[in-house]
Amino acid sequence: MRTEKKYIVDEVRTHLEKSDFVFLTDFQRVTVAETADIRKALRDAGAEYHVVKNSIFQVAAKERKLPDFSDVLTGQTAIVVGGKNAPGVAKALEKFFKDKEKLKLKAGYFDGKRLSLDEISALAKLPSLEALRSQLLGMFKAPSQQIAAVIAAKVKKEETAA
């Protein structure tokens, strides 16, 4: 492999290594302004948008032991990577792609598994990481609040009886 090509493969592999997920998108007929908009939306979600050559992505994905994406690596491809909030990024992508009909998701990878478009859509419907944390905290707090309410009611009942 030529040195220049090796450098580009290493760069794509580095992008893949810093993420728990990857989403592949088609960006044919996308304007520069739309590309800037999607990059901003993804940056707000903690992700990055990179245009890659299909053959370079295949080599980098193989080195990272990702599933085979050769069936969707046609036309122009961009990858979305970054962080640990895959549901938040999927939500941002889905919202952006609904607004811009010419942009399309191709496939994804998360938690050791290749994702179909339906699975990406289901991932986008999950609550954000912050919402999940607050729900979990609420579940932990509820029993102690209920016990305190029962004790307080018992004390109040005894006070009114006396």
Order of alpha helices (4+ residues) and beta strands (2+ residues): alpha-beta-alpha-beta-alpha-beta-alpha-beta-beta-alpha-alpha
